[in-house]
């Protein structure tokens, strides 16, 4: 069938059979479908929606549009994906944590989008670390270290790359059907046995509304499982910065300090990381229950095995062998540090996390345009959490900046973004856990 006829069928509210979806996606990959036709298809999907069977077919076709990895490993192939947030550094710890417990984690991650940070940008702050290695090196590191965190290679789900670029310029990014297919096509192409999805809601998330995030989480769990990858989705709170840091190198350092035992983890960061990792161990049959899985994760952390796995992964991807022993030698450091003081004592009661993320981007810690260069050294450390006391001698955060003027500007923005009152209530970070419902 001609591409325009497939578009017409969806435009008029019809249900596309899998064969027609496969035909259209093949055309996207071979460029026999034009950019205008891709745009029209995406708009038709946005306006008319897709059934769950159509979402599964679209996701599967996009996953098969390029190389689909296969693995022959002595343990399950597992992965985690997040919709992104400010200070979200869980992947840096979760990957080696699952590897230390017997899983294999070929993690395909992304760069920062908008106000949220990206795992690849954090890893790029490490001297020597290659986030775009050859596929053979990627495979070797997964086999030897148990995990490897890299960026999308050109041959994995190439249809998604083309479709996403067109969606970005045609106001069709918001389509739940297309979001689901975009996220999952790359994960399915990585040859996974199971996936845990971290869908965030709140002021620092792309989907701030809980109901909308819940809908996406259910879609991802259902479609991924229907496409052959058993998946659990967790809804997690992004109404405050995750952890004590926000920025690239400073977030990496926070993870290093946790893995090496140099500092205790911020409780919410630890909770969401252990929760997601435990779900993966259960899905991969490396533990019988979530409680058993969490105990295995905590033991792997306290024994130093998580740090060992990260160090082996990083070295396999080009970082120095003594990275975790001498992090200051290999992570950039901003020349100016400024404590953001509060004149009167109080308790952090709320924060505009999106505003904090945007302020870090404006410092150079993210990209306002695709071709912008990132300053990996800037950001925030010692970030106060909701419910914690601040005041004289207890700052909101410490700004890491290139100049005094830049630090003062960030301090002013932080004062505007963070509310301080007499009391506060803090919600659990993991709000819900969703799996695919039974299929008829």
N, C-alpha and C positions, 0 to 999 in steps of 0.2 A: 504494500500500500504506500502511496505517496506520502511524504512528510506532512504536506498540507491537509491531507485527509485525516491523518491521525490527530493533528491539531484541531480540525473541525469537530471531530467526534468528541474530544474532551471539552472543547469550547461550548458545545451544546449539552454538556452534562452527562455524556455517555461514560460507560465503564470500559477502559482499555484492557483487552486480553493481554496476557504476558507476551505473546508472540509479537504484537504490535509495539509494545514497550521495548522489547529487545531490538526490533528493527530500528526504531527511532534512535536508541542509544548507540547502536552500531554506526548509524549515520553521523552522530555527533563526533564519534571518535575518528571516522574516516573523512570528516569534513564534507560529506555529501549532503548533510543538513546544514543550512546556512545559519549565520548568527541571528538573523531576523527570525528564522523559524524556531531556533532555540528560545529566543525571547518570547515569541508568541506561545510556545508550548508552556513555558514557565508561568506566563500570565494566566493561561487557561487553567493550569493546575491551582494557582493561587486563588482564582475566583470560584472555581467549581469544586475543588478538593478531590481527594482520591479515597477509594476504599482501602481497607487494610491490606487486602490481597494486591491491589495495585501498588501500594507502598512497598510491599515485599518484592514484587516483580521489578519495580524500578530500582530498588536498592541492589538487588542481585545482579541486574543487568549492568549497572554502573560499576559494581565490584569486579565483574568479569570483563570490563572494557580494556583491561591491561593485564599485567602479570598478577597471578594469584599464587602467593607463596604456599609452599607445603613444607612440612617439617618432619623429620624423623628423629625425635628426641625422647629421652627416657622419662619425661614428665609432661604434664599438660601445658599447652600454649595459652597463656592468659594475658589479659590487658585491661587497662582502665582508661577512661576518657572523661574529661570534664568540659562543661560548657563555659568555664572560665570565670575568674574573679580577681579581686585585688589581693595580693599576697598569697595566692593559691600556688603553693609549692609542693603539694602532696606527691606528685609524680616522681620527684627527685628521690623521695624516701620509699614510696610504695613499690617502685620497680625492683630495686635491690632487696626490699623486704620480702616480696613474694618469691624472688629467686633464692633467697636464703632459706626459704621453707620448702623448696623442691619444685617450684614452678619455673617456666621459661617465659620471659616477657619481651617480645619484640614490639616496643612501643613507638608508634608513629605519632609524633606530636606536632604542634603548630606554633606559630609566632603570635605575638600580642595582637589583639584586635580591639580597636577603640580604646576604652579606658582600662581594659584588662591586660594583665601580663601574659606572656607566652613562655612555655617551658623551653623552647629552643633558644629564645633570647637569654634566658637565665644560663643555659649551658654554654652559649657563645661567650659568656663573660669569663669562662675558665680557659686559661692559656693552653692552647694546643688541642682542645676538644673539637672533634669534627662532627658536626651535626648533619652533614650530607656525605657520608662515606659511600664507597662503592658497595653494591649489593652483596658481593662476596665477603667483604669485611664485616658488614652488618650481620650476616649469617654466622660468621666465625665468632664474633663477640657474643652473640646470643648463646651459642653452643658452649663457649668457654666460661663466660661470666654468669650466664643465666638470664641476663637482661641486656638490652641496648636501647637507648632512647635517642632517636634520630628524627629528621624531618621526612616529609613525603618525598619519595623518589618519583621521577617522571613517568615510570612505567607502572606505578600503582594507581589504579582508578583514574586514568587520564580524562575520562568523560566528566568526572566530577570537577576537575580543574577548569575545564572549558565552561561548563554550565555555571559554576560558581562565579566566574569572572563576569559572565553576562548577567546573572542575577544581581550582582553588586551594582550594575549600572542601569537596571531596568525596574527597580523598586519591587523585586520579587523575593528578596532575601527572607522576608517574614513567613513565607509559606511553611507550615509545619510539615507537610509532606516532603518538600524539598530539603528542609533542614535535616529531617530524619535520614533521608537517602544520602545526603552529603556526608554526614558524620559516619554513618555505618558502612558506606561503600569502601572507605579506606581501611576500616577495621576488619571487614570480612576478607578483603584482598590480602591482609597480612596473615591469613591462615590460622585464625584463632579457634581454640576450643571453647572458650568462654570469655565474657566481657562483663565488667561492672561499669556502670555509667553514673557519673556524678553530675546531676542536674541542679544548678544553683538558682535560688530565687532571692529577692531582696534588693536593696538599693545599689549593691555593687555588681549585680548580675545583669546579663543581657535581657533575660525575662524576669523583670522585677516582680510581676504578679505571681502569687503562689499557684493559682488555678491554671494559668498558662504553662508554667513550668511543670506542673503535675501532668498536664495533657501531653507535653513533649516527652516526659519520662515514660509514661505509659506507652506512647507510640514507639519509642526506641526499644523498650523491653519486648514488645510484641513483634515488631518487625525483625529485630535481630534474631530472636528465637525462631521466628518463622523462616528466616533465611539460613538457619542451621547453626547459629552461634548462641548457645545458652547465655542469657543476659539477665542481670538484675540491675535496676536503676534505683539510686538513692537520691532523695531530695534533700539538699543541704542549704543551710542558712548563710547568706552572704550580706547580712546587714551590718557586718563589721569586718575590718581587715582581718584576714586569716593569718594567725601567727603574730610574731613581734616585728616583722619586717615587711616592707613593700619596696620593690626595686629589683634589679637583677642580681648583681654580685652579693648584695646584702642578704637576699633570700637564700642564695646558695650557701653562704656562710652560716646562716641559721640552721640549715639542714645538716651541714657538716658538724656543727656543734652538738646537735642532737645525736647523730649517728656515732660520733666518737665519744660521747659522754661528757663533753666539755661543758654542756649546759643542759638543764632540764627543758623539755619541749613545752611550748605554750599549750595549755590543756585542750583547747578547741582544735588546734592543729593535730595534736596527737589523737584525739577522739575520731576525727573524720578519716585520718590516715589508717588507723587500726580498723575502723569499721569497714572501709572499702577493701582493704587487704584481706580481712577475714572473709568477706563475701566471696572473693576470688578463690581463696583456699577451699571453701566449701563447694563452689561450682566446679573446681578442678579436682574434687575428691581427694584433696590433700589433708582434709580434716572432716570429721563427721558432723560437727556442730559449729555454730558461730563462736561459742565460748571456747571450744577447743582450738579453733583457728586463731582466735585472738591471743590465747596463751602462747601458741607457737610463734606468733609474730613478736610478742613482747620478749620471749626468750631469745629469738634471733637478734633483736635489737640489743638487749643487755649483754649478750655474749660477744658482740662485736662482729657477728657474721654479716649484718646489713652493711656496715662500713666496708668490710672486706669485699663484698659484691660490688658496691659502688666504685671502689678504687680500681677493681679489676676491669669493670666496664669502662670507666673513664680512661684508664691507661690503654686499653684495647682500641679506643677511639682517638688516641693521640695525646691525651693529657699526661703530665708528669707522673711518675710512679709514686712519688712522695706527696701527692696533692693533699691528702687529708692530714698528713703530718705537718705540712708547711703551707697552709692555705693562703696566708698573707703574701707569700711569694708569687702566687699565681692568680690572685683575684685583684682587680683594680680597686683602688681606694680613693674616695673623693678627698680633696685637700681641706675642706671646711666641714666641721661638725657643729651644729647649733642645737642646744636643748630648748624645746618649745615649752616655756613655763606658763603656768596658769596663776594669776595673781591671788586668787582665793581658793581655799581647799574645797573640794567637792568630789563628785562621783561622775564618771563618764556615763551618760544616759542614752546617747544615740550618736550615730555618725552617718554622714552622707558619703558612703563609700565610693560612689561613682565620682564625686567631686575630688576625692583624694586621688583616685586613679588618674583622672584627667590632669591634676596638678603635677603628678609624677611624669606624665607624658610631656607636659609643658617644660619640665626641667631638662628634658632630653632622655628620660628613662624609657620612652616608647616612641612610636612613630606617628606623627601627624599625617605624613605622606609615605607612600610605599618606599620612596628612595631616600628617606631620612636615615642618617646614621645615629645609632643609639649610644648614649653615654651610659655604660654598664655600671659605673660607680655610684651614681646618684640614687637617692631613695630615703627611706625612713627605717630607723631601728628603734627598739625599746618602745614600740607602739602600745599605748594603754588600751585595754579592752573594756567593753561595756561592763559596768558594775565595779570597776577598779577605781581606787582613790587617786586623785591628782591634786596638785597644788604646789606651793613652794617646796622645792627639793624633790618633787615627783612630777616630772614633765609629761606632757601628752605624748611626746616622741622626741627622737633626736634626728634632725635633718642632716643628710649627707649631700653636700652641694659643691659646685666648682668655685663659687664666689660668695662673699658675705651677702651681697645684694640678692643673689638667687636664694640663699638660705632664708633671708628675712621674708622674701616674697612667699616662699613655701610655708613658713611659720604663720603668716597672716591667713593664708588659705586654709591651713589646718585649724586655726581658731574658728573660722567660719563654718567648717565642715563638721566639727565635733561639738556636741552639746554637753555641758557639764551642769549637773543639778545636785539635789540632795540625796537622791536614791535612783535605782534603776533595776529593771528586771531583765534577765537574760534567758532566751529560749534555747532549747537543745539544738545542737548544730545539725544533727541528722533528724529530719522531721518525718520522713516516710521511706518505706522500702517497697518497690513495686516489681512484680514479675509478670510474665506474659499470662493472660487469662487462657483458660482452655479453649482450643479452637473447635468450632462445630464440625 
